[in-house]
Amino acid sequence: MNLIRKISIGRDYKLDAMHYSLDQEVFGRHVIVEIVELDDKYVIWIQKGNELKPWKEFNKNMAISVEYSLNY
């Protein structure tokens, strides 16, 4: 189960932050399937067909807003 459903990167949430959500299509028809929080970073995983791979990493020193899933 994914606890994180959306992550936003950037100091100004409304004007210039990048937003990444589960099930969002990115990078040539890949879909974001998981956003994982580790000790020092967040990792976004994408999938296309059977191919699953890490796509982006953001360290925790950046301005980050996390939105959690309410389906637990």
N, CA, C and O atoms as a CHARMM CRD file, in Angstrom:
* protein
*
  288
    1    1 MET  N      0.83800  -1.17700   0.00000 PROA 1      0.00000
    2    1 MET  CA     0.00000   0.00000   0.00000 PROA 1      0.00000
    3    1 MET  C      0.88700   1.24500   0.00000 PROA 1      0.00000
    4    1 MET  O      1.85600   1.31700   0.75500 PROA 1      0.00000
    5    2 ASN  N      0.56000   2.21300  -0.83600 PROA 2      0.00000
    6    2 ASN  CA     1.29600   3.47100  -0.90200 PROA 2      0.00000
    7    2 ASN  C      0.76500   4.43700   0.14600 PROA 2      0.00000
    8    2 ASN  O     -0.42300   4.75900   0.16000 PROA 2      0.00000
    9    3 LEU  N      1.64900   4.89600   1.02100 PROA 3      0.00000
   10    3 LEU  CA     1.23800   5.90600   1.98600 PROA 3      0.00000
   11    3 LEU  C      1.31100   7.30300   1.38700 PROA 3      0.00000
   12    3 LEU  O      0.50400   8.16900   1.72500 PROA 3      0.00000
   13    4 ILE  N      2.28300   7.52700   0.49100 PROA 4      0.00000
   14    4 ILE  CA     2.42700   8.83200  -0.14000 PROA 4      0.00000
   15    4 ILE  C      1.72000   8.80800  -1.49200 PROA 4      0.00000
   16    4 ILE  O      2.00400   7.94400  -2.32100 PROA 4      0.00000
   17    5 ARG  N      0.80700   9.74300  -1.72200 PROA 5      0.00000
   18    5 ARG  CA     0.10000   9.78600  -3.00100 PROA 5      0.00000
   19    5 ARG  C      0.55400  10.94400  -3.88400 PROA 5      0.00000
   20    5 ARG  O      0.32600  10.92300  -5.09300 PROA 5      0.00000
   21    6 LYS  N      1.20900  11.97800  -3.27800 PROA 6      0.00000
   22    6 LYS  CA     1.66400  13.12300  -4.05500 PROA 6      0.00000
   23    6 LYS  C      2.85100  13.77600  -3.35500 PROA 6      0.00000
   24    6 LYS  O      2.88800  13.86800  -2.12800 PROA 6      0.00000
   25    7 ILE  N      3.82300  14.22800  -4.15200 PROA 7      0.00000
   26    7 ILE  CA     4.96200  14.96700  -3.62300 PROA 7      0.00000
   27    7 ILE  C      5.14700  16.21200  -4.48900 PROA 7      0.00000
   28    7 ILE  O      5.05500  16.15500  -5.71500 PROA 7      0.00000
   29    8 SER  N      5.40900  17.33000  -3.82500 PROA 8      0.00000
   30    8 SER  CA     5.62800  18.59900  -4.52300 PROA 8      0.00000
   31    8 SER  C      7.00700  19.11300  -4.13400 PROA 8      0.00000
   32    8 SER  O      7.36400  19.13300  -2.95600 PROA 8      0.00000
   33    9 ILE  N      7.77700  19.52800  -5.13500 PROA 9      0.00000
   34    9 ILE  CA     9.13800  19.96900  -4.92500 PROA 9      0.00000
   35    9 ILE  C      9.23200  21.44400  -5.30600 PROA 9      0.00000
   36    9 ILE  O      8.93200  21.81300  -6.44200 PROA 9      0.00000
   37   10 GLY  N      9.64400  22.28300  -4.36700 PROA 10     0.00000
   38   10 GLY  CA     9.80300  23.70800  -4.63300 PROA 10     0.00000
   39   10 GLY  C      9.29200  24.54300  -3.47900 PROA 10     0.00000
   40   10 GLY  O      8.39700  24.12300  -2.74600 PROA 10     0.00000
   41   11 ARG  N      9.86600  25.73700  -3.31700 PROA 11     0.00000
   42   11 ARG  CA     9.51600  26.59400  -2.18400 PROA 11     0.00000
   43   11 ARG  C      8.12600  27.20400  -2.30400 PROA 11     0.00000
   44   11 ARG  O      7.44400  27.37600  -1.29300 PROA 11     0.00000
   45   12 ASP  N      7.69600  27.53000  -3.50300 PROA 12     0.00000
   46   12 ASP  CA     6.38500  28.15100  -3.68500 PROA 12     0.00000
   47   12 ASP  C      5.42800  27.11900  -4.27300 PROA 12     0.00000
   48   12 ASP  O      5.41700  26.88800  -5.48200 PROA 12     0.00000
   49   13 TYR  N      4.63700  26.50900  -3.42100 PROA 13     0.00000
   50   13 TYR  CA     3.76900  25.39200  -3.79400 PROA 13     0.00000
   51   13 TYR  C      2.87200  25.72800  -4.98200 PROA 13     0.00000
   52   13 TYR  O      2.71700  24.90100  -5.88100 PROA 13     0.00000
   53   14 LYS  N      2.29000  26.89800  -5.00700 PROA 14     0.00000
   54   14 LYS  CA     1.32200  27.25100  -6.04700 PROA 14     0.00000
   55   14 LYS  C      1.95800  27.76400  -7.33200 PROA 14     0.00000
   56   14 LYS  O      1.41700  27.53200  -8.41200 PROA 14     0.00000
   57   15 LEU  N      3.09100  28.45500  -7.24500 PROA 15     0.00000
   58   15 LEU  CA     3.62600  29.12000  -8.43000 PROA 15     0.00000
   59   15 LEU  C      4.70800  28.35500  -9.17700 PROA 15     0.00000
   60   15 LEU  O      4.69300  28.32900 -10.40800 PROA 15     0.00000
   61   16 ASP  N      5.64300  27.73400  -8.47300 PROA 16     0.00000
   62   16 ASP  CA     6.74500  27.13300  -9.22600 PROA 16     0.00000
   63   16 ASP  C      7.18100  25.74600  -8.74600 PROA 16     0.00000
   64   16 ASP  O      8.26000  25.28200  -9.11300 PROA 16     0.00000
   65   17 ALA  N      6.37500  25.09500  -7.95000 PROA 17     0.00000
   66   17 ALA  CA     6.71300  23.73800  -7.51100 PROA 17     0.00000
   67   17 ALA  C      6.36300  22.72000  -8.60000 PROA 17     0.00000
   68   17 ALA  O      5.42800  22.91300  -9.37600 PROA 17     0.00000
   69   18 MET  N      7.13200  21.64000  -8.63600 PROA 18     0.00000
   70   18 MET  CA     6.81600  20.50000  -9.50900 PROA 18     0.00000
   71   18 MET  C      6.00500  19.51100  -8.68100 PROA 18     0.00000
   72   18 MET  O      6.37700  19.19400  -7.55200 PROA 18     0.00000
   73   19 HSD  N      4.90800  19.02800  -9.23100 PROA 19     0.00000
   74   19 HSD  CA     4.00700  18.13300  -8.52100 PROA 19     0.00000
   75   19 HSD  C      4.01000  16.76200  -9.20000 PROA 19     0.00000
   76   19 HSD  O      3.88700  16.66200 -10.42100 PROA 19     0.00000
   77   20 TYR  N      4.15100  15.71000  -8.39200 PROA 20     0.00000
   78   20 TYR  CA     4.16000  14.33600  -8.90200 PROA 20     0.00000
   79   20 TYR  C      3.17000  13.51900  -8.08300 PROA 20     0.00000
   80   20 TYR  O      3.25700  13.48100  -6.85600 PROA 20     0.00000
   81   21 SER  N      2.22000  12.86000  -8.76800 PROA 21     0.00000
   82   21 SER  CA     1.17200  12.08600  -8.10600 PROA 21     0.00000
   83   21 SER  C      1.14300  10.65400  -8.61600 PROA 21     0.00000
   84   21 SER  O      1.53900  10.37500  -9.74800 PROA 21     0.00000
   85   22 LEU  N      0.67000   9.75700  -7.76900 PROA 22     0.00000
   86   22 LEU  CA     0.46600   8.37800  -8.21100 PROA 22     0.00000
   87   22 LEU  C     -0.47500   8.35900  -9.40300 PROA 22     0.00000
   88   22 LEU  O     -1.40600   9.16100  -9.47500 PROA 22     0.00000
   89   23 ASP  N     -0.24200   7.46800 -10.31900 PROA 23     0.00000
   90   23 ASP  CA    -1.03100   7.26700 -11.54000 PROA 23     0.00000
   91   23 ASP  C     -0.86700   8.38600 -12.56600 PROA 23     0.00000
   92   23 ASP  O     -1.55900   8.39200 -13.58400 PROA 23     0.00000
   93   24 GLN  N      0.03100   9.32300 -12.31700 PROA 24     0.00000
   94   24 GLN  CA     0.31400  10.38800 -13.28300 PROA 24     0.00000
   95   24 GLN  C      1.18100   9.83700 -14.40600 PROA 24     0.00000
   96   24 GLN  O      2.16000   9.13600 -14.15000 PROA 24     0.00000
   97   25 GLU  N      0.82400  10.15200 -15.65100 PROA 25     0.00000
   98   25 GLU  CA     1.61600   9.71900 -16.80600 PROA 25     0.00000
   99   25 GLU  C      2.78800  10.68000 -17.00400 PROA 25     0.00000
  100   25 GLU  O      2.61400  11.89900 -17.03200 PROA 25     0.00000
  101   26 VAL  N      3.98900  10.10300 -17.14100 PROA 26     0.00000
  102   26 VAL  CA     5.21900  10.89400 -17.28700 PROA 26     0.00000
  103   26 VAL  C      6.15600  10.18900 -18.25600 PROA 26     0.00000
  104   26 VAL  O      5.96800   9.00900 -18.55400 PROA 26     0.00000
  105   27 PHE  N      7.14400  10.88600 -18.73900 PROA 27     0.00000
  106   27 PHE  CA     8.28800  10.30900 -19.44700 PROA 27     0.00000
  107   27 PHE  C      7.91700   9.21200 -20.44100 PROA 27     0.00000
  108   27 PHE  O      8.22900   8.04200 -20.22000 PROA 27     0.00000
  109   28 GLY  N      7.26500   9.57800 -21.51100 PROA 28     0.00000
  110   28 GLY  CA     6.97500   8.61600 -22.57000 PROA 28     0.00000
  111   28 GLY  C      6.02800   7.50100 -22.18800 PROA 28     0.00000
  112   28 GLY  O      6.33000   6.32700 -22.40300 PROA 28     0.00000
  113   29 ARG  N      4.89000   7.85100 -21.62900 PROA 29     0.00000
  114   29 ARG  CA     3.80900   6.92100 -21.28900 PROA 29     0.00000
  115   29 ARG  C      4.11100   6.00700 -20.10600 PROA 29     0.00000
  116   29 ARG  O      3.43400   4.99700 -19.91600 PROA 29     0.00000
  117   30 HSD  N      5.10900   6.34900 -19.32000 PROA 30     0.00000
  118   30 HSD  CA     5.30800   5.66000 -18.04700 PROA 30     0.00000
  119   30 HSD  C      4.31300   6.23500 -17.04100 PROA 30     0.00000
  120   30 HSD  O      3.81500   7.34600 -17.22400 PROA 30     0.00000
  121   31 VAL  N      4.02800   5.48600 -15.99000 PROA 31     0.00000
  122   31 VAL  CA     3.07900   5.92100 -14.97300 PROA 31     0.00000
  123   31 VAL  C      3.77900   5.86000 -13.61300 PROA 31     0.00000
  124   31 VAL  O      4.49400   4.90300 -13.31500 PROA 31     0.00000
  125   32 ILE  N      3.56400   6.88800 -12.79600 PROA 32     0.00000
  126   32 ILE  CA     4.10700   6.86700 -11.43600 PROA 32     0.00000
  127   32 ILE  C      3.31500   5.84600 -10.62600 PROA 32     0.00000
  128   32 ILE  O      2.09700   5.95500 -10.48500 PROA 32     0.00000
  129   33 VAL  N      4.02400   4.85700 -10.09800 PROA 33     0.00000
  130   33 VAL  CA     3.36100   3.78100  -9.36100 PROA 33     0.00000
  131   33 VAL  C      3.67300   3.79200  -7.86900 PROA 33     0.00000
  132   33 VAL  O      2.94900   3.18700  -7.07800 PROA 33     0.00000
  133   34 GLU  N      4.75800   4.48300  -7.47900 PROA 34     0.00000
  134   34 GLU  CA     5.09300   4.51800  -6.06300 PROA 34     0.00000
  135   34 GLU  C      6.00100   5.70600  -5.76900 PROA 34     0.00000
  136   34 GLU  O      6.87500   6.05600  -6.56300 PROA 34     0.00000
  137   35 ILE  N      5.77300   6.31400  -4.61300 PROA 35     0.00000
  138   35 ILE  CA     6.63900   7.37000  -4.10000 PROA 35     0.00000
  139   35 ILE  C      7.09700   6.88200  -2.72900 PROA 35     0.00000
  140   35 ILE  O      6.28700   6.71800  -1.81700 PROA 35     0.00000
  141   36 VAL  N      8.40100   6.65100  -2.59000 PROA 36     0.00000
  142   36 VAL  CA     8.94900   6.01000  -1.40300 PROA 36     0.00000
  143   36 VAL  C      9.78100   7.00500  -0.59800 PROA 36     0.00000
  144   36 VAL  O     10.60200   7.73700  -1.15000 PROA 36     0.00000
  145   37 GLU  N      9.55700   7.01800   0.70200 PROA 37     0.00000
  146   37 GLU  CA    10.37400   7.83200   1.59900 PROA 37     0.00000
  147   37 GLU  C     11.44500   6.95600   2.21900 PROA 37     0.00000
  148   37 GLU  O     11.13700   5.94000   2.84400 PROA 37     0.00000
  149   38 LEU  N     12.70800   7.34400   2.05000 PROA 38     0.00000
  150   38 LEU  CA    13.83700   6.67800   2.68000 PROA 38     0.00000
  151   38 LEU  C     14.41400   7.61000   3.74300 PROA 38     0.00000
  152   38 LEU  O     13.89800   8.71000   3.94000 PROA 38     0.00000
  153   39 ASP  N     15.46900   7.18800   4.42500 PROA 39     0.00000
  154   39 ASP  CA    16.04700   8.00200   5.49300 PROA 39     0.00000
  155   39 ASP  C     16.44600   9.39400   5.02500 PROA 39     0.00000
  156   39 ASP  O     16.19300  10.37500   5.72300 PROA 39     0.00000
  157   40 ASP  N     17.06800   9.49400   3.85200 PROA 40     0.00000
  158   40 ASP  CA    17.63800  10.76300   3.40800 PROA 40     0.00000
  159   40 ASP  C     17.04600  11.30700   2.11900 PROA 40     0.00000
  160   40 ASP  O     17.47800  12.35800   1.64400 PROA 40     0.00000
  161   41 LYS  N     16.05700  10.61100   1.53400 PROA 41     0.00000
  162   41 LYS  CA    15.52300  11.05300   0.24700 PROA 41     0.00000
  163   41 LYS  C     14.15200  10.45400  -0.02700 PROA 41     0.00000
  164   41 LYS  O     13.68200   9.56500   0.68300 PROA 41     0.00000
  165   42 TYR  N     13.52800  10.96900  -1.07800 PROA 42     0.00000
  166   42 TYR  CA    12.29900  10.40500  -1.63000 PROA 42     0.00000
  167   42 TYR  C     12.62700   9.88500  -3.01600 PROA 42     0.00000
  168   42 TYR  O     13.40300  10.50600  -3.74400 PROA 42     0.00000
  169   43 VAL  N     12.04200   8.74600  -3.39300 PROA 43     0.00000
  170   43 VAL  CA    12.28500   8.15100  -4.70700 PROA 43     0.00000
  171   43 VAL  C     10.94200   7.93800  -5.39200 PROA 43     0.00000
  172   43 VAL  O     10.00700   7.39900  -4.79800 PROA 43     0.00000
  173   44 ILE  N     10.85600   8.36800  -6.65100 PROA 44     0.00000
  174   44 ILE  CA     9.65300   8.15900  -7.45800 PROA 44     0.00000
  175   44 ILE  C      9.91400   6.99900  -8.40800 PROA 44     0.00000
  176   44 ILE  O     10.87900   7.02100  -9.17200 PROA 44     0.00000
  177   45 TRP  N      9.05800   5.99100  -8.36200 PROA 45     0.00000
  178   45 TRP  CA     9.16300   4.80600  -9.22400 PROA 45     0.00000
  179   45 TRP  C      8.11000   4.88900 -10.31900 PROA 45     0.00000
  180   45 TRP  O      6.96100   5.25400 -10.06700 PROA 45     0.00000
  181   46 ILE  N      8.51600   4.54600 -11.53900 PROA 46     0.00000
  182   46 ILE  CA     7.59700   4.55600 -12.68100 PROA 46     0.00000
  183   46 ILE  C      7.54000   3.17200 -13.32200 PROA 46     0.00000
  184   46 ILE  O      8.43900   2.35000 -13.14300 PROA 46     0.00000
  185   47 GLN  N      6.46900   2.93300 -14.06700 PROA 47     0.00000
  186   47 GLN  CA     6.26900   1.64200 -14.72100 PROA 47     0.00000
  187   47 GLN  C      5.66300   1.84700 -16.09700 PROA 47     0.00000
  188   47 GLN  O      4.82300   2.72100 -16.30700 PROA 47     0.00000
  189   48 LYS  N      6.11400   1.01400 -17.02800 PROA 48     0.00000
  190   48 LYS  CA     5.52900   0.93600 -18.36100 PROA 48     0.00000
  191   48 LYS  C      5.52600  -0.52900 -18.72200 PROA 48     0.00000
  192   48 LYS  O      6.58600  -1.13900 -18.85900 PROA 48     0.00000
  193   49 GLY  N      4.33800  -1.10700 -18.87900 PROA 49     0.00000
  194   49 GLY  CA     4.23900  -2.55300 -19.09600 PROA 49     0.00000
  195   49 GLY  C      4.78400  -3.27700 -17.87300 PROA 49     0.00000
  196   49 GLY  O      4.36600  -3.00400 -16.74700 PROA 49     0.00000
  197   50 ASN  N      5.71800  -4.20400 -18.09200 PROA 50     0.00000
  198   50 ASN  CA     6.33300  -4.93800 -16.98300 PROA 50     0.00000
  199   50 ASN  C      7.60600  -4.27700 -16.47500 PROA 50     0.00000
  200   50 ASN  O      8.22100  -4.76400 -15.52600 PROA 50     0.00000
  201   51 GLU  N      8.00800  -3.17200 -17.09900 PROA 51     0.00000
  202   51 GLU  CA     9.25700  -2.50200 -16.73500 PROA 51     0.00000
  203   51 GLU  C      9.01800  -1.51200 -15.58700 PROA 51     0.00000
  204   51 GLU  O      8.25700  -0.55600 -15.73600 PROA 51     0.00000
  205   52 LEU  N      9.66500  -1.74400 -14.45700 PROA 52     0.00000
  206   52 LEU  CA     9.56900  -0.90400 -13.27600 PROA 52     0.00000
  207   52 LEU  C     10.95100  -0.34700 -12.97500 PROA 52     0.00000
  208   52 LEU  O     11.92100  -1.10200 -12.90700 PROA 52     0.00000
  209   53 LYS  N     11.05400   0.99600 -12.78900 PROA 53     0.00000
  210   53 LYS  CA    12.36800   1.56700 -12.53400 PROA 53     0.00000
  211   53 LYS  C     12.24600   2.85500 -11.73200 PROA 53     0.00000
  212   53 LYS  O     11.22400   3.54100 -11.78100 PROA 53     0.00000
  213   54 PRO  N     13.31800   3.17400 -10.98500 PROA 54     0.00000
  214   54 PRO  CA    13.33000   4.46000 -10.29200 PROA 54     0.00000
  215   54 PRO  C     13.48000   5.57300 -11.32200 PROA 54     0.00000
  216   54 PRO  O     14.21100   5.42200 -12.30100 PROA 54     0.00000
  217   55 TRP  N     12.79400   6.68400 -11.10400 PROA 55     0.00000
  218   55 TRP  CA    12.80200   7.76800 -12.08300 PROA 55     0.00000
  219   55 TRP  C     13.45900   9.02400 -11.53400 PROA 55     0.00000
  220   55 TRP  O     14.33900   9.59700 -12.17700 PROA 55     0.00000
  221   56 LYS  N     13.04100   9.45600 -10.35100 PROA 56     0.00000
  222   56 LYS  CA    13.59600  10.67300  -9.75900 PROA 56     0.00000
  223   56 LYS  C     13.85700  10.45700  -8.27900 PROA 56     0.00000
  224   56 LYS  O     13.16600   9.68900  -7.61000 PROA 56     0.00000
  225   57 GLU  N     14.87500  11.15500  -7.78400 PROA 57     0.00000
  226   57 GLU  CA    15.18900  11.16500  -6.35600 PROA 57     0.00000
  227   57 GLU  C     15.31100  12.61500  -5.89300 PROA 57     0.00000
  228   57 GLU  O     15.84600  13.46000  -6.61000 PROA 57     0.00000
  229   58 PHE  N     14.82000  12.89000  -4.70800 PROA 58     0.00000
  230   58 PHE  CA    14.91500  14.21800  -4.12200 PROA 58     0.00000
  231   58 PHE  C     15.41400  14.06800  -2.69600 PROA 58     0.00000
  232   58 PHE  O     14.82100  13.33500  -1.90500 PROA 58     0.00000
  233   59 ASN  N     16.52200  14.77000  -2.35200 PROA 59     0.00000
  234   59 ASN  CA    17.00700  14.65500  -0.98000 PROA 59     0.00000
  235   59 ASN  C     16.14200  15.49900  -0.05600 PROA 59     0.00000
  236   59 ASN  O     15.45900  16.42300  -0.49600 PROA 59     0.00000
  237   60 LYS  N     16.18000  15.17400   1.20300 PROA 60     0.00000
  238   60 LYS  CA    15.29300  15.81200   2.17700 PROA 60     0.00000
  239   60 LYS  C     15.72100  17.22300   2.55700 PROA 60     0.00000
  240   60 LYS  O     15.04800  17.86600   3.36300 PROA 60     0.00000
  241   61 ASN  N     16.81000  17.71900   2.00400 PROA 61     0.00000
  242   61 ASN  CA    17.22200  19.09600   2.25100 PROA 61     0.00000
  243   61 ASN  C     16.48400  20.07500   1.35000 PROA 61     0.00000
  244   61 ASN  O     16.59900  21.28800   1.53100 PROA 61     0.00000
  245   62 MET  N     15.73300  19.57000   0.38900 PROA 62     0.00000
  246   62 MET  CA    14.98100  20.42100  -0.53500 PROA 62     0.00000
  247   62 MET  C     13.64000  20.80400   0.09100 PROA 62     0.00000
  248   62 MET  O     13.19200  20.18000   1.05300 PROA 62     0.00000
  249   63 ALA  N     13.00900  21.83400  -0.46500 PROA 63     0.00000
  250   63 ALA  CA    11.66300  22.22600  -0.03700 PROA 63     0.00000
  251   63 ALA  C     10.67900  21.22300  -0.62700 PROA 63     0.00000
  252   63 ALA  O     10.45300  21.20700  -1.83700 PROA 63     0.00000
  253   64 ILE  N     10.09700  20.39000   0.22200 PROA 64     0.00000
  254   64 ILE  CA     9.23200  19.29600  -0.22000 PROA 64     0.00000
  255   64 ILE  C      7.93300  19.31700   0.57100 PROA 64     0.00000
  256   64 ILE  O      7.93500  19.50700   1.78700 PROA 64     0.00000
  257   65 SER  N      6.83300  19.12100  -0.12700 PROA 65     0.00000
  258   65 SER  CA     5.53400  18.94700   0.50100 PROA 65     0.00000
  259   65 SER  C      5.03800  17.55100   0.14000 PROA 65     0.00000
  260   65 SER  O      5.05900  17.16100  -1.02700 PROA 65     0.00000
  261   66 VAL  N      4.59300  16.80300   1.14300 PROA 66     0.00000
  262   66 VAL  CA     4.13200  15.42800   0.93200 PROA 66     0.00000
  263   66 VAL  C      2.64600  15.34900   1.26000 PROA 66     0.00000
  264   66 VAL  O      2.18500  15.85600   2.28300 PROA 66     0.00000
  265   67 GLU  N      1.91200  14.69800   0.36300 PROA 67     0.00000
  266   67 GLU  CA     0.48800  14.45900   0.60400 PROA 67     0.00000
  267   67 GLU  C      0.30900  12.95700   0.74800 PROA 67     0.00000
  268   67 GLU  O      0.70500  12.19200  -0.13200 PROA 67     0.00000
  269   68 TYR  N     -0.28400  12.53800   1.85200 PROA 68     0.00000
  270   68 TYR  CA    -0.46100  11.11300   2.13800 PROA 68     0.00000
  271   68 TYR  C     -1.82000  10.62600   1.67400 PROA 68     0.00000
  272   68 TYR  O     -2.78400  11.39000   1.61400 PROA 68     0.00000
  273   69 SER  N     -1.88300   9.35800   1.35200 PROA 69     0.00000
  274   69 SER  CA    -3.13700   8.73200   0.97100 PROA 69     0.00000
  275   69 SER  C     -4.01400   8.60100   2.21100 PROA 69     0.00000
  276   69 SER  O     -3.51600   8.33500   3.30500 PROA 69     0.00000
  277   70 LEU  N     -5.30200   8.78700   2.03900 PROA 70     0.00000
  278   70 LEU  CA    -6.23300   8.62400   3.15100 PROA 70     0.00000
  279   70 LEU  C     -6.92200   7.26700   3.12000 PROA 70     0.00000
  280   70 LEU  O     -7.83600   7.01300   3.90500 PROA 70     0.00000
  281   71 ASN  N     -6.48300   6.38900   2.20800 PROA 71     0.00000
  282   71 ASN  CA    -7.07500   5.05700   2.07700 PROA 71     0.00000
  283   71 ASN  C     -6.21900   4.04200   2.82100 PROA 71     0.00000
  284   71 ASN  O     -5.44100   3.31600   2.20300 PROA 71     0.00000
  285   72 TYR  N     -6.35500   3.98400   4.13700 PROA 72     0.00000
  286   72 TYR  CA    -5.60900   2.98300   4.91600 PROA 72     0.00000
  287   72 TYR  C     -6.47800   2.31900   5.90800 PROA 72     0.00000
  288   72 TYR  O     -6.01700   1.45000   6.64900 PROA 72     0.00000
